[in-house]
Amino acid sequence: MNALVIGRGSMGRRRIRDLTALGVEVESWDPIQDHMIPLLAGYDFRVISTPPMTHFKYADTRIACFTEADTVFVESGPQRFPSATPLFCADIVRITASDNPRPIAYALHVGQHIDDWHPGADPATYYAYRDETGPTREMVPFELIWLTRWLGPVVDVCGQRDQYFAQLIVKHASGARGSILIDTLSRPAIRRFTAKGSDWRRSYDISYTEEAYLREMRALVAAVKGEAPWPYSQAEEAANLEVLRTIE
C-alpha cells in the first residue's frame, strides 16, 4: 500500500513517520519547500497536511483523501476522511467510556499561547497567526469531534470569537449543556475538562500522546482498505463547522 503525504510541517512529518511504521510506502511533497509538482495520481490514498485554507487544492473526490482538522468545509466525496484525532486520544477514550455516566453540564478550557504552538514560526507566514485559520477557530470544531460523539450534536449555541478567545455555551441533543473556552494566551498550556452530574463531579487533564496519532493512521489504513468504517463522518464535520459559523 502506498500513500502521498502533502505537506511536511509538524503534522505532515508525524503522518509520514506513523504511516511508515505501519508498513505503508510513503512519498511526500511540500508545496512550499518543493518547486517540482509531483504526479498526484498512482497512490492508494493522500494525506493532506497543509494549512486549512489550502486543503481544497489537493483533495480529490476520485481517490481516498485524509485531511487534517479543517476550518473550511472541503468538497465532500465518498472517499474523504476528515481527521478525527480526539477519538483516538487515550484520555478522551477513558472519559467517554460507556460505563461512565454522561454529565448534565461540563466545562472545557483549552489554552496555549500562540507563540508556543510552533516556537520560532514566522507570524507573517504561519497560518495559526491568521484570524481565519487561527487556534480560536481551529480548536472549536476539533473539540466538538469528541464532545458531539459522546453527548450528541449541538442543538443550540451562543458565543463569540476573536483572535484571542472563543467562548461558547452549547446544548447537546442529549440535554447536556457545556461551556467551552479556547484561548491563545495561556501559559502553561491547558486542556482541562470538568464534568458534573446531579450528585457527582469529575475533572480531567487531557493530553495527546504520539500513540493517538499512530492509532488514527492505523484506522485510516483500515478504512482505505475497506476493513473498517471511518469513525467521523463528513456530515458530523459539517455540523461541527456550522457551530463555529454560528458564533461568528
DOVOFI-670389 format. One record per residue (C-alpha): z, x, y; residue in one letter; residue number from 1. Coordinates in pm, 1 decimal, decimal comma. Last residue first. Example, Ala and Ser with C-alpha at 12.3 -4.5 7.8 and 13.67 -1.06 7.14 Angstrom:
<atoms>
@w->714,0	u->1367,0	v->-106,0	r->S	k->2 .
@w->780,0	u->1230,0	v->-450,0	r->A	k->1 .
</atoms>
This chain:
<atoms>
@w->1420,3	u->-1916,7	v->3408,7	r->E	k->248 .
@w->1684,0	u->-2093,7	v->3204,1	r->I	k->247 .
@w->1411,4	u->-2299,2	v->3034,1	r->T	k->246 .
@w->1183,7	u->-2001,0	v->2969,7	r->R	k->245 .
@w->1455,1	u->-1828,4	v->2767,9	r->L	k->244 .
@w->1518,2	u->-2141,6	v->2562,6	r->V	k->243 .
@w->1141,0	u->-2169,3	v->2509,2	r->E	k->242 .
@w->1145,1	u->-1820,0	v->2358,9	r->L	k->241 .
@w->1388,6	u->-1947,4	v->2097,5	r->N	k->240 .
@w->1161,7	u->-2239,3	v->2012,0	r->A	k->239 .
@w->854,5	u->-2013,8	v->1985,1	r->A	k->238 .
@w->1036,5	u->-1772,8	v->1753,5	r->E	k->237 .
@w->1155,2	u->-2058,8	v->1533,2	r->E	k->236 .
@w->798,2	u->-2190,7	v->1510,4	r->A	k->235 .
@w->671,1	u->-1840,0	v->1429,8	r->Q	k->234 .
@w->903,5	u->-1840,1	v->1132,0	r->S	k->233 .
@w->1187,3	u->-1603,1	v->1050,3	r->Y	k->232 .
@w->1276,2	u->-1531,9	v->685,8	r->P	k->231 .
@w->936,3	u->-1400,8	v->566,2	r->W	k->230 .
@w->867,8	u->-1556,6	v->228,1	r->P	k->229 .
@w->894,0	u->-1347,7	v->-89,3	r->A	k->228 .
@w->653,8	u->-1174,3	v->-331,2	r->E	k->227 .
@w->340,8	u->-1242,4	v->-127,9	r->G	k->226 .
@w->263,3	u->-871,1	v->-97,1	r->K	k->225 .
@w->292,6	u->-897,2	v->281,8	r->V	k->224 .
@w->626,7	u->-1075,1	v->240,4	r->A	k->223 .
@w->763,5	u->-808,7	v->2,4	r->A	k->222 .
@w->658,3	u->-530,2	v->241,0	r->V	k->221 .
@w->823,1	u->-714,5	v->528,4	r->L	k->220 .
@w->1146,6	u->-763,3	v->331,5	r->A	k->219 .
@w->1165,3	u->-389,1	v->267,5	r->R	k->218 .
@w->1093,8	u->-328,7	v->636,9	r->M	k->217 .
@w->1387,2	u->-551,5	v->734,0	r->E	k->216 .
@w->1616,2	u->-385,0	v->480,6	r->R	k->215 .
@w->1532,7	u->-46,4	v->632,1	r->L	k->214 .
@w->1604,5	u->-178,7	v->979,8	r->Y	k->213 .
@w->1947,1	u->-308,0	v->875,0	r->A	k->212 .
@w->2026,3	u->17,1	v->689,3	r->E	k->211 .
@w->1990,0	u->211,2	v->1014,5	r->E	k->210 .
@w->2309,9	u->47,7	v->1132,2	r->T	k->209 .
@w->2338,5	u->-233,1	v->1386,4	r->Y	k->208 .
@w->2683,7	u->-309,9	v->1521,9	r->S	k->207 .
@w->2874,7	u->-633,9	v->1574,8	r->I	k->206 .
@w->3236,0	u->-640,6	v->1690,4	r->D	k->205 .
@w->3395,0	u->-957,8	v->1560,7	r->Y	k->204 .
@w->3649,3	u->-1213,2	v->1674,2	r->S	k->203 .
@w->3791,3	u->-1507,9	v->1480,7	r->R	k->202 .
@w->3975,7	u->-1820,0	v->1593,5	r->R	k->201 .
@w->4117,8	u->-2104,3	v->1384,7	r->W	k->200 .
@w->4253,0	u->-2459,4	v->1413,2	r->D	k->199 .
@w->3968,2	u->-2668,5	v->1553,8	r->S	k->198 .
@w->3723,1	u->-2383,0	v->1513,5	r->G	k->197 .
@w->3653,2	u->-2090,9	v->1744,4	r->K	k->196 .
@w->3411,5	u->-1797,5	v->1710,8	r->A	k->195 .
@w->3424,2	u->-1476,5	v->1915,5	r->T	k->194 .
@w->3130,0	u->-1233,9	v->1911,2	r->F	k->193 .
@w->3134,4	u->-893,6	v->2081,0	r->R	k->192 .
@w->2834,3	u->-665,5	v->2123,2	r->R	k->191 .
@w->2950,0	u->-402,7	v->2373,2	r->I	k->190 .
@w->2815,4	u->-79,1	v->2518,8	r->A	k->189 .
@w->3067,0	u->141,4	v->2697,7	r->P	k->188 .
@w->2983,3	u->95,9	v->2976,5	r->R	k->187 .
@w->2836,4	u->-241,2	v->3062,2	r->S	k->186 .
@w->2577,5	u->-276,6	v->3342,5	r->L	k->185 .
@w->2274,3	u->-432,7	v->3173,8	r->T	k->184 .
@w->2430,8	u->-768,0	v->3089,0	r->D	k->183 .
@w->2376,6	u->-1046,4	v->2837,3	r->I	k->182 .
@w->2629,1	u->-1329,6	v->2830,0	r->L	k->181 .
@w->2607,8	u->-1619,0	v->2582,8	r->I	k->180 .
@w->2847,2	u->-1915,1	v->2585,2	r->S	k->179 .
@w->2818,3	u->-2144,1	v->2286,4	r->G	k->178 .
@w->2848,6	u->-2501,6	v->2177,0	r->R	k->177 .
@w->2838,6	u->-2615,3	v->1816,8	r->A	k->176 .
@w->2707,2	u->-2967,3	v->1759,2	r->G	k->175 .
@w->2499,9	u->-2869,1	v->1455,6	r->S	k->174 .
@w->2182,5	u->-2912,3	v->1663,7	r->A	k->173 .
@w->2308,5	u->-2638,1	v->1892,2	r->H	k->172 .
@w->2440,7	u->-2668,8	v->2246,3	r->K	k->171 .
@w->2395,6	u->-2377,3	v->2482,8	r->V	k->170 .
@w->2562,5	u->-2232,9	v->2792,6	r->I	k->169 .
@w->2364,4	u->-1932,4	v->2903,8	r->L	k->168 .
@w->2419,6	u->-1631,8	v->3129,1	r->Q	k->167 .
@w->2159,7	u->-1356,6	v->3167,9	r->A	k->166 .
@w->2271,4	u->-1068,4	v->3385,3	r->F	k->165 .
@w->2143,0	u->-753,2	v->3556,0	r->Y	k->164 .
@w->1778,2	u->-813,6	v->3640,9	r->Q	k->163 .
@w->1829,3	u->-1187,3	v->3688,1	r->D	k->162 .
@w->1895,1	u->-1482,9	v->3462,2	r->R	k->161 .
@w->2044,0	u->-1828,8	v->3487,0	r->Q	k->160 .
@w->2190,7	u->-2091,0	v->3263,5	r->G	k->159 .
@w->2168,5	u->-2435,5	v->3114,3	r->C	k->158 .
@w->2082,0	u->-2527,4	v->2759,3	r->V	k->157 .
@w->2045,9	u->-2829,4	v->2533,0	r->D	k->156 .
@w->1905,5	u->-2875,9	v->2181,5	r->V	k->155 .
@w->1926,1	u->-2513,7	v->2066,9	r->V	k->154 .
@w->1818,4	u->-2490,2	v->1706,1	r->P	k->153 .
@w->2073,0	u->-2493,6	v->1424,5	r->G	k->152 .
@w->2406,7	u->-2317,9	v->1386,0	r->L	k->151 .
@w->2325,5	u->-2032,4	v->1147,0	r->W	k->150 .
@w->1950,7	u->-1987,4	v->1196,1	r->R	k->149 .
@w->1997,0	u->-2071,2	v->1564,8	r->T	k->148 .
@w->2259,0	u->-1798,1	v->1612,0	r->L	k->147 .
@w->2066,3	u->-1544,5	v->1405,2	r->W	k->146 .
@w->1738,0	u->-1544,6	v->1595,5	r->I	k->145 .
@w->1911,1	u->-1657,9	v->1916,4	r->L	k->144 .
@w->2033,5	u->-1300,7	v->1965,3	r->E	k->143 .
@w->1676,0	u->-1170,4	v->1997,2	r->F	k->142 .
@w->1562,7	u->-1469,6	v->2205,8	r->P	k->141 .
@w->1819,7	u->-1376,0	v->2475,2	r->V	k->140 .
@w->1809,2	u->-997,5	v->2425,1	r->M	k->139 .
@w->1457,8	u->-946,1	v->2557,5	r->E	k->138 .
@w->1503,9	u->-1125,8	v->2888,8	r->R	k->137 .
@w->1826,9	u->-965,0	v->3010,3	r->T	k->136 .
@w->1709,2	u->-645,2	v->2841,1	r->P	k->135 .
@w->1396,7	u->-602,2	v->3056,4	r->G	k->134 .
@w->1046,3	u->-730,7	v->2986,7	r->T	k->133 .
@w->967,9	u->-941,4	v->3295,9	r->E	k->132 .
@w->1217,0	u->-751,8	v->3513,1	r->D	k->131 .
@w->1069,3	u->-412,6	v->3433,8	r->R	k->130 .
@w->1325,1	u->-138,4	v->3368,1	r->Y	k->129 .
@w->1306,4	u->-200,5	v->2992,7	r->A	k->128 .
@w->931,2	u->-127,5	v->3003,8	r->Y	k->127 .
@w->971,3	u->243,6	v->3073,8	r->Y	k->126 .
@w->707,4	u->358,6	v->3326,8	r->T	k->125 .
@w->867,2	u->391,1	v->3669,5	r->A	k->124 .
@w->1220,3	u->398,7	v->3528,1	r->P	k->123 .
@w->1130,8	u->723,6	v->3344,8	r->D	k->122 .
@w->1334,8	u->746,2	v->3027,7	r->A	k->121 .
@w->1602,0	u->1017,8	v->3024,0	r->G	k->120 .
@w->1851,6	u->818,0	v->2825,1	r->P	k->119 .
@w->1686,1	u->531,2	v->2636,6	r->H	k->118 .
@w->1910,1	u->226,4	v->2649,5	r->W	k->117 .
@w->2180,2	u->421,6	v->2836,1	r->D	k->116 .
@w->2027,4	u->383,9	v->3184,4	r->D	k->115 .
@w->2021,6	u->5,4	v->3134,7	r->I	k->114 .
@w->2396,3	u->-3,9	v->3083,2	r->H	k->113 .
@w->2477,9	u->-192,9	v->2767,8	r->Q	k->112 .
@w->2606,1	u->-544,8	v->2720,1	r->G	k->111 .
@w->2605,4	u->-822,8	v->2464,2	r->V	k->110 .
@w->2877,9	u->-1082,4	v->2503,9	r->H	k->109 .
@w->2884,4	u->-1378,6	v->2264,6	r->L	k->108 .
@w->3125,8	u->-1670,1	v->2298,8	r->A	k->107 .
@w->3168,0	u->-1944,4	v->2040,6	r->Y	k->106 .
@w->3249,2	u->-2311,9	v->2000,7	r->A	k->105 .
@w->3270,0	u->-2564,8	v->1716,5	r->I	k->104 .
@w->3252,5	u->-2277,6	v->1472,8	r->P	k->103 .
@w->3092,5	u->-2283,8	v->1127,6	r->R	k->102 .
@w->3339,4	u->-2215,1	v->849,4	r->P	k->101 .
@w->3278,9	u->-1903,9	v->638,1	r->N	k->100 .
@w->3183,6	u->-1954,0	v->271,7	r->D	k->99 .
@w->2814,2	u->-1965,0	v->355,5	r->S	k->98 .
@w->2821,5	u->-1620,1	v->513,1	r->A	k->97 .
@w->2732,0	u->-1626,9	v->884,1	r->T	k->96 .
@w->2982,1	u->-1365,1	v->997,9	r->I	k->95 .
@w->2921,1	u->-1140,6	v->695,3	r->R	k->94 .
@w->2542,6	u->-1149,0	v->735,0	r->V	k->93 .
@w->2593,4	u->-1074,9	v->1103,6	r->I	k->92 .
@w->2794,1	u->-760,2	v->1028,0	r->D	k->91 .
@w->2542,9	u->-647,7	v->764,4	r->A	k->90 .
@w->2244,6	u->-679,1	v->1002,5	r->C	k->89 .
@w->1937,8	u->-803,5	v->812,6	r->F	k->88 .
@w->1910,1	u->-1142,4	v->985,3	r->L	k->87 .
@w->1956,6	u->-964,5	v->1319,0	r->P	k->86 .
@w->1628,4	u->-770,8	v->1267,1	r->T	k->85 .
@w->1398,8	u->-1074,5	v->1255,8	r->A	k->84 .
@w->1076,1	u->-930,8	v->1397,8	r->S	k->83 .
@w->787,7	u->-1177,1	v->1408,9	r->P	k->82 .
@w->558,4	u->-1173,5	v->1102,4	r->F	k->81 .
@w->201,6	u->-1276,4	v->1176,4	r->R	k->80 .
@w->-5,9	u->-1358,5	v->868,4	r->Q	k->79 .
@w->-88,9	u->-1726,3	v->913,1	r->P	k->78 .
@w->-154,8	u->-1683,8	v->1284,0	r->G	k->77 .
@w->16,0	u->-1739,5	v->1614,5	r->S	k->76 .
@w->-100,4	u->-1594,7	v->1943,5	r->E	k->75 .
@w->184,5	u->-1388,5	v->2085,2	r->V	k->74 .
@w->474,9	u->-1560,0	v->2260,4	r->F	k->73 .
@w->588,7	u->-1333,3	v->2542,4	r->V	k->72 .
@w->942,7	u->-1199,8	v->2528,0	r->T	k->71 .
@w->895,8	u->-1036,5	v->2189,6	r->D	k->70 .
@w->1110,3	u->-861,5	v->1933,8	r->A	k->69 .
@w->883,1	u->-623,0	v->1741,5	r->E	k->68 .
@w->559,1	u->-747,3	v->1591,5	r->T	k->67 .
@w->455,6	u->-743,2	v->1225,5	r->F	k->66 .
@w->86,5	u->-807,1	v->1162,7	r->C	k->65 .
@w->-81,6	u->-916,4	v->838,4	r->A	k->64 .
@w->-457,1	u->-938,9	v->879,4	r->I	k->63 .
@w->-702,2	u->-1193,2	v->1021,0	r->R	k->62 .
@w->-474,6	u->-1310,6	v->1304,1	r->T	k->61 .
@w->-499,2	u->-970,9	v->1470,7	r->D	k->60 .
@w->-223,9	u->-846,8	v->1700,0	r->A	k->59 .
@w->-302,8	u->-526,5	v->1889,6	r->Y	k->58 .
@w->-366,8	u->-640,2	v->2244,2	r->K	k->57 .
@w->-126,9	u->-934,2	v->2213,3	r->F	k->56 .
@w->165,4	u->-694,5	v->2167,7	r->H	k->55 .
@w->112,5	u->-536,7	v->2510,4	r->T	k->54 .
@w->370,5	u->-730,2	v->2717,1	r->M	k->53 .
@w->636,4	u->-660,7	v->2453,6	r->P	k->52 .
@w->618,0	u->-277,9	v->2475,9	r->P	k->51 .
@w->458,8	u->-119,8	v->2164,3	r->T	k->50 .
@w->597,1	u->-131,1	v->1812,0	r->S	k->49 .
@w->321,1	u->-330,3	v->1641,4	r->I	k->48 .
@w->342,9	u->-285,0	v->1264,4	r->V	k->47 .
@w->7,9	u->-342,3	v->1100,5	r->R	k->46 .
@w->-73,6	u->-455,7	v->748,4	r->F	k->45 .
@w->-276,7	u->-378,9	v->436,2	r->D	k->44 .
@w->-484,7	u->-130,9	v->632,9	r->Y	k->43 .
@w->-862,1	u->-89,9	v->647,2	r->G	k->42 .
@w->-917,2	u->-205,7	v->1004,1	r->A	k->41 .
@w->-773,8	u->-57,5	v->1322,6	r->L	k->40 .
@w->-1018,6	u->232,8	v->1328,1	r->L	k->39 .
@w->-845,8	u->480,8	v->1550,8	r->P	k->38 .
@w->-852,5	u->493,0	v->1932,4	r->I	k->37 .
@w->-870,4	u->857,3	v->2045,3	r->M	k->36 .
@w->-660,5	u->939,7	v->2351,1	r->H	k->35 .
@w->-330,6	u->949,1	v->2164,0	r->D	k->34 .
@w->0,1	u->973,6	v->2351,2	r->Q	k->33 .
@w->-3,3	u->646,0	v->2544,2	r->I	k->32 .
@w->-176,7	u->416,9	v->2291,2	r->P	k->31 .
@w->30,1	u->565,0	v->2006,7	r->D	k->30 .
@w->-133,0	u->554,3	v->1664,7	r->W	k->29 .
@w->32,4	u->581,9	v->1328,3	r->S	k->28 .
@w->-58,2	u->621,8	v->962,1	r->E	k->27 .
@w->173,1	u->516,3	v->683,6	r->V	k->26 .
@w->137,5	u->516,9	v->304,9	r->E	k->25 .
@w->417,6	u->286,1	v->195,0	r->V	k->24 .
@w->665,3	u->429,9	v->-56,6	r->G	k->23 .
@w->976,6	u->258,8	v->76,9	r->L	k->22 .
@w->1094,0	u->581,0	v->244,5	r->A	k->21 .
@w->757,5	u->592,7	v->426,9	r->T	k->20 .
@w->817,1	u->240,2	v->552,1	r->L	k->19 .
@w->1159,8	u->340,5	v->681,3	r->D	k->18 .
@w->1048,2	u->654,6	v->864,5	r->R	k->17 .
@w->741,5	u->493,3	v->1020,7	r->I	k->16 .
@w->944,8	u->191,8	v->1131,9	r->R	k->15 .
@w->1207,0	u->416,8	v->1295,1	r->R	k->14 .
@w->937,5	u->618,9	v->1471,7	r->R	k->13 .
@w->785,8	u->297,5	v->1604,5	r->G	k->12 .
@w->1122,2	u->172,0	v->1722,8	r->M	k->11 .
@w->1208,2	u->485,1	v->1922,4	r->S	k->10 .
@w->856,4	u->519,2	v->2060,7	r->G	k->9 .
@w->563,0	u->594,5	v->1835,3	r->R	k->8 .
@w->345,1	u->289,3	v->1897,2	r->G	k->7 .
@w->106,0	u->118,0	v->1657,6	r->I	k->6 .
@w->216,2	u->162,4	v->1297,6	r->V	k->5 .
@w->-76,6	u->131,9	v->1057,3	r->L	k->4 .
@w->10,8	u->42,0	v->699,4	r->A	k->3 .
@w->-85,1	u->134,6	v->344,9	r->N	k->2 .
@w->0,0	u->0,0	v->0,0	r->M	k->1 .
</atoms>
